[in-house]
């Protein structure tokens, strides 16, 4: 079975995970991590900022991003969960050793 050409996570969710791990990263870095253009990365960050999930703070010549982890997910099915809870799951799963992750998937 090959690797799927799609993802369970949207680019917005993937961007939030990236920002959580690297709050002072440049849009260029985000674009490279998501494999999208800088314009698309900018639009994703603008969406997240406009929705209130990300706060952008100017730090010298750079931007620093803060995720509002206390906010509920924008999904009707998962509204009782917060952005922070989702990010905790994603980061924990990524840091878990491969054997443990496979065992947990069974």
N, C-alpha and C positions, 0 to 999 in steps of 0.2 A: 504494500500500500504506500503510495507516494505522499508527499507533503501537500496539504491542501493549498489551493491558490486563493483561499479566502481566510478571514480571521474571525474569531468570536468577538473580538474587541474592535470597536470603531476607532478611527484615527483620533477622535476626541478623547476616548478613554486611554489610548496609548500615549497621547500627548500629556494627559494628566499624570500618568505614571512616570513619564520621563521628567516632567517638571517637578514632581515630588522628590525625585532622586537628585535632580540637578537644577535647583531653583535659580541659579545665576547663569544658566546656559544661554547661548545666543540662539536666535531663530534659525540661523544657519545650521547649528548643531541639532536642533529639533527636527528640521527638515531632513537632514541626513539620517537621523535615527528612524524617522517614519517612512523614509524613501518617498518623499513628496517634494514639491518645489517650495522655495522660500515663501512665495506668495500664498500657497496653500497653508503652510505652517502659520503664517501671519493671520490668515482668515480663521484658522482653528483657534488660535490664542484669542483673537478678537471675539469669537463666539463665546468662548469660555469666560472671558472678561465681562462681556455684555450680560451674560447670564448670572454673573456674580460668583461663579465657581473659582475664578482665579482673580487675584488682585495684583496689578502690576505696580511696582515701585521703582522709581528712578534711583539708581545708585551710581553717581558719577556719570560716565558716558554709557553705562550699561543699564539694562533693566533686570530687576530681580522679581521673581514671581512667587506669590504665596497662595497656596490652595486653601480654600475655605472648607476644611475637612468636616465641619459640623453640619453642613448643608445636606439635605436629603437628595438622593439620586433622582434625576429627572425622568424616571421610568415609573409608570403607574403600577407595575407589578412589584417593584422593589422600593417604593417610596419610604418604607419604614427603615431602610438602611441609609447610612450616610456615605458621602464620598470618601471619607477617611476609612470607613470599614472596608469598602471595596479596594482602596489602595493598599491597606494592610494585607488583604488576601493576595493581591497580585504580587506585591513585593515579597511576601513570605513564600509564595509558591516558586518564585524565581530563584530565591536563595536556597531552597530546599535541595539537597543532593538528588541527582537523577534517580538512583535506585529507590529512594524513599518516595519520590514523586510517582514513580511507576507503581509502587506498592499501594499507594493511596488511591490511585486511579482504578484499582481492581474492584 
